[in-house]
């Protein structure tokens, strides 16, 4: 038996992904974007599976952003995990979903350097093909990310295998890893799209991490700065 996500609390659902609604939304918001075809997505999945470093009775997926609090895929187990050599950053500009062409949202990606603590989900082999299709429809609707295998450690620092991880593609048109922090904060505080607001994305990520017992200084600091923009000034 695999665990299923909780009843939908978010606009991004399994059905929306399977019915190609998410891809259609991105196409409308970003008509110049190059979306992966079904064949290209399938080839990308096959490439990552062909490079699989080990074969247990399940595949690990490392989550560091919205996959933590809205996975949309079926999984058998979840645990706190970390990766070395990569760190969270608001480095992906999204004109669809939680932003617009005039005011792109800023979403998370993994950039080289440092370390990152998040969640590792174990997907059962019996449902692997279908669940990876769901994940790729979501994360690889364009080539904004590069899927790769990264070594993962548990919350005690002990290695337990390798996990599929979506790292930022610095060559993609959506890459925005060089923006000043003030502009990143402004976009997160003001961007809104079909999926909701960029601020909700940030706060849900913070709360999802806290729910796992993870205090991420970068995410907590960004949340405070965005909250300061959203909250009205205190009265004298």
ZIZI-V566532 format. One record per pair of residues at least 6 apart in sequence whose C-alpha atoms are under 6 Angstrom apart, sorted by the first residue. I is the first residue (numbers start at 1). J is the second residue. D is the distance in Angstrom with one decimal. If there is no record, write none. Layout:
i=I j=J d=D
i=I j=J d=D
This chain:
i=2 j=75 d=5.4
i=2 j=76 d=4.6
i=3 j=74 d=5.8
i=3 j=75 d=5.3
i=3 j=76 d=5.4
i=4 j=74 d=4.9
i=11 j=195 d=5.5
i=13 j=72 d=5.9
i=14 j=72 d=5.4
i=26 j=96 d=5.3
i=29 j=96 d=5.2
i=35 j=141 d=5.7
i=35 j=142 d=4.6
i=36 j=141 d=5.8
i=36 j=142 d=5.5
i=58 j=122 d=5.8
i=58 j=123 d=5.4
i=58 j=124 d=4.6
i=58 j=125 d=5.1
i=59 j=122 d=5.4
i=59 j=123 d=5.1
i=60 j=121 d=5.4
i=60 j=122 d=4.5
i=60 j=163 d=4.5
i=61 j=120 d=5.4
i=61 j=121 d=5.1
i=61 j=163 d=4.8
i=61 j=164 d=4.7
i=62 j=119 d=5.8
i=62 j=120 d=4.5
i=62 j=163 d=5.6
i=62 j=165 d=5.3
i=63 j=118 d=5.8
i=63 j=119 d=5.2
i=64 j=118 d=4.8
i=65 j=205 d=5.7
i=69 j=208 d=5.4
i=73 j=131 d=5.7
i=75 j=122 d=5.7
i=75 j=123 d=4.6
i=76 j=122 d=5.5
i=76 j=123 d=5.7
i=77 j=121 d=5.8
i=77 j=122 d=5.1
i=78 j=120 d=5.6
i=78 j=121 d=4.5
i=79 j=119 d=5.6
i=79 j=120 d=5.4
i=80 j=118 d=5.9
i=80 j=119 d=4.6
i=80 j=155 d=5.9
i=81 j=117 d=5.8
i=81 j=118 d=5.5
i=81 j=119 d=5.2
i=81 j=120 d=5.6
i=81 j=153 d=5.4
i=81 j=154 d=4.6
i=81 j=155 d=5.9
i=82 j=116 d=5.5
i=82 j=117 d=4.1
i=82 j=118 d=6.0
i=82 j=152 d=5.5
i=82 j=153 d=5.3
i=83 j=115 d=5.8
i=83 j=116 d=5.5
i=83 j=152 d=5.1
i=84 j=115 d=4.4
i=85 j=112 d=5.9
i=85 j=113 d=4.6
i=85 j=114 d=5.0
i=85 j=115 d=5.4
i=86 j=110 d=5.8
i=86 j=111 d=5.4
i=86 j=112 d=4.5
i=86 j=113 d=4.7
i=86 j=114 d=5.3
i=86 j=115 d=5.0
i=87 j=110 d=5.3
i=87 j=111 d=5.4
i=87 j=114 d=5.3
i=87 j=115 d=5.0
i=87 j=116 d=5.0
i=88 j=109 d=5.9
i=88 j=110 d=4.8
i=89 j=108 d=5.4
i=89 j=109 d=5.6
i=90 j=106 d=5.6
i=90 j=107 d=5.2
i=90 j=108 d=4.4
i=91 j=108 d=6.0
i=91 j=109 d=5.9
i=91 j=175 d=6.0
i=91 j=176 d=4.7
i=91 j=177 d=4.1
i=92 j=106 d=5.5
i=92 j=107 d=5.0
i=92 j=174 d=5.6
i=92 j=175 d=5.0
i=92 j=176 d=5.4
i=93 j=104 d=5.6
i=93 j=105 d=5.6
i=93 j=106 d=4.8
i=93 j=174 d=5.1
i=93 j=176 d=5.8
i=94 j=104 d=5.1
i=94 j=105 d=5.0
i=95 j=101 d=4.7
i=95 j=104 d=4.5
i=97 j=193 d=5.1
i=97 j=194 d=5.2
i=97 j=195 d=4.7
i=98 j=105 d=5.7
i=98 j=192 d=4.9
i=98 j=193 d=4.1
i=98 j=195 d=5.2
i=98 j=196 d=5.3
i=98 j=197 d=5.1
i=98 j=198 d=5.4
i=99 j=105 d=4.3
i=99 j=191 d=4.9
i=99 j=192 d=4.7
i=99 j=193 d=4.6
i=100 j=193 d=5.9
i=103 j=191 d=5.7
i=105 j=187 d=5.8
i=105 j=188 d=6.0
i=105 j=191 d=5.1
i=105 j=198 d=5.6
i=106 j=188 d=6.0
i=109 j=167 d=5.8
i=109 j=168 d=5.1
i=110 j=167 d=4.7
i=110 j=168 d=5.5
i=144 j=169 d=5.4
i=144 j=172 d=5.5
i=145 j=166 d=5.6
i=145 j=167 d=5.3
i=145 j=168 d=4.5
i=145 j=169 d=4.8
i=146 j=166 d=5.5
i=146 j=167 d=5.2
i=146 j=169 d=5.6
i=147 j=165 d=5.5
i=147 j=166 d=4.4
i=148 j=164 d=5.6
i=148 j=165 d=5.4
i=149 j=163 d=5.4
i=149 j=164 d=4.7
i=150 j=162 d=5.3
i=150 j=163 d=5.5
i=151 j=161 d=5.9
i=151 j=162 d=4.3
i=152 j=159 d=5.8
i=152 j=161 d=5.8
i=152 j=162 d=5.5
i=153 j=159 d=4.0
i=153 j=160 d=5.7
i=185 j=226 d=5.8
i=188 j=198 d=4.8
i=188 j=199 d=5.2
i=189 j=199 d=5.4
i=189 j=226 d=5.5
i=191 j=197 d=5.9
i=191 j=198 d=5.6
